[in-house]
Amino acid sequence: MAVLGLSLTLFGIAFAPITTPHLSERYGRAPVYLVSLPMFALFILGAGYSKSFGSLAVCRFFAGFFGGPCLVLIEGTFADVWSAHLTVTYYSFLSLASYLGAGCAPLILGYVVSAKSWQWTQFVTLMIAFAAYLFGIGVPETYPREILRSRARRLGHDIQLAKAESGVTLSEMANTTLITPFKMAVSEPIVIMVTLYLALNFAVLFQWFIAVPAVLALTYNFSLDQVGLAFIAALAGALVSTMTSSLSEKMTSRRNRCPGMASMEPLEYRLIPAIFGSVGMVGSLFWVGFTAKPSINCTVPIIGTGVYVWASMSILTGLVSYIFDAYPARGTLSALTLMATVRIACAGWLPLVIITMIMRLQGQWAYSVFGFIAAGMVAVPVILFQFGPTLRARSRHSVHGKDAKGHHIDEEMRMGSMHA
């Protein structure tokens, strides 16, 4: 039951990829941030003052539901202001913010809970949300379509924009973020492989928040604040991933520019971080599983979790950056919706059962199960690197906006479609 607070928040966030693009299309990015963040804060406040588990569960779910658009929409904001040939770099920094936030939480709040109470985990979150809101008030609108609409309203002019890629009518919106994602889940090899891989990635990533405290406390007699210090390895892994992914893009973009395309390298080179990360994920899972025992120093499995975070973030950066331009805008939107919803839902599910798995299978075999699955998934970025252009050329979604190599044609369309 104690794990439900984490899982319910993630289940609430899982709805955001479905609804956020439609809100953003109609009102722009800024209003979505400025409305969803205060709603998130209200439910966090409610969670902090909850007197029963039922009220806590409701508040945590709706905190995720209303906070989710901020997490989802930030990718669209980055795509608005960064050039397409720097996709891996900007997405690695965006991922870094997410991973650092998640890693700093147990590091800081372990001391807070020891000194105060669990309610202060919610109150500290509320303070951070308030600071973010103050910063967001002064941030200008970045969505190109909304900028054009605002300018036209200011000047008193009428403006006719191309039809929104997310759809205009209710049926069109449902088709883009509900029906088409379901179809792609059974018909698009690229989307199927990437969705399954990221689902495994996030499920294992979020179970560390439950498994690491439990294992360190039971195996090494760590206190709550000492457990928080163990997440320093995760922070280091995220920082290293940002550096290696950005360096990879810089090196490949310099060497592999396409003739006649000054700003873009072949799309498949964005997968290089994921290729290396996939190998690191397998090794780190066996590393942690077979070293987390009293006879081995606690730093060994802790470092293994840091290696996993490096691998996890590298895989996420490589695969999502690839999908960003693998399809035209509408197909990309549907693919990203499916990928985000499934991986967040899986991230909420595995923490609920991980302790049971460890107790029944023992730690080495519980993580070996994940390791063997991850070993099979190593093929995903390799297959996409080798056969990606062929698979995309055969896709019914890969028309009107991309050539056979996935080169970008309509930058504004791309910036308007990124969201999840």
Secondary structure, DSSP 4 states (H G I P E B T S, - for coil): -TTHHHHHHHHHHTTHHHHHHHHHHHH-HHHHHHHHHHHHHHHHHHHHT--SHHHHHHHHHHHHHHHHHHHHHHHHHHHHHS-GGGHHHHHHHHHHHHHHHHHHHHHHHHHHHHHS-THHHHHHHHHHHHHHHHHHHTPPP--HHHHHHHHHHHHT----PPPPTT-SSHHHHHIIIIIHHHHHHHH-HHHHHHHHHHHHHHHHHHHHHHHHHHHHHHHH---HHHHHHHTHHHHHHHHHHHHHHHHHHHHHHHH-PBTTBTT---GGGGGHHHHHHHHHHHHHHHHHHHH-STTS-THHHHHHHHHHHHHHHHHHHHHHHHHHTTS-HHHHHHHHHHHHHHHHHHHHHHHHHHHHHHHHH-HHHHHHHHHHHHHHHTHHHHHHHHHHHHHHHH-TTS-SSB-TT--B--HHHHHHH---
